[in-house]
Structure formats: C-alpha cells, structure tokens
Amino acid sequence: MYIYNITTNIDESVHDEWLQWMKETHIPAMLSTGKFIYAKMSQVIIEEEMGGTTYSVQYTTDSLETLQDYYKDDADRLRNEALKLFNGKFVAFRTELKVISEQFSMSVKN
C-alpha cells in the first residue's frame, strides 16, 4: 500500500469555503477516479507564522503504478480546479509514502 499525502495551508479568508469544497467536491472526485481506496483528512496542529490553517489529506492506493496512472490521467485536471477557485490563497506540497506496517490496539481507551 502507498499513501499520496497532500499538505495544504489555506488562507483564513477562504478557509470555510475551501474546507466545504474539499469534503463535498474534491475528495469525492479524487476517490471517484478509482485510483484511491481511502481518504483521510486531518488538521495539522501547528500555528504557522504565515497564518492560515494547515491540513493533510492522505489518499491510500494499492501501488506506485496506480499512483502514476493518477498523475497521468487525473492530476492536472483536479489540481487546476483548486487553482481556479483558490489561486493565491493556498500553499500545498505532496509526499508519496510507502506503508511498511500497520498495527492496531486490541483495546481502546476512552
């Protein structure tokens, strides 16, 4: 398994609109490409000097080949949608991660 991670700092002036767009439009569009199995969105707990709020969205995929297919078939179109709506209001960087192992607790504490 591989994770395609996108970390984004979004300007407060468009924060609420961007967050709604991410949850209702962009993440579903990413999943609808058929190249990702799962998506998890998290807020990064950090106070940025430049302001704004930072988020990480992690998309799980089965292979590097599938991720390369996403880059070839879908990435430009989906990235351009964000640029059209929020150009100049965010900074993003992308990371590819290889899952080495996953472990789960047998007991959950409240």
Secondary structure, 3 states (H helix, E strand, C coil): CEEEEEEEEECHHHHHHHHHHHHHHHHHHHHHCCCCCEEEEEECCCCCCCCCEEEEEEEEECCHHHHHHHHHHHHHHHHHHHHHHHCCCEEEEEEEEECCCCCCCCCCCC
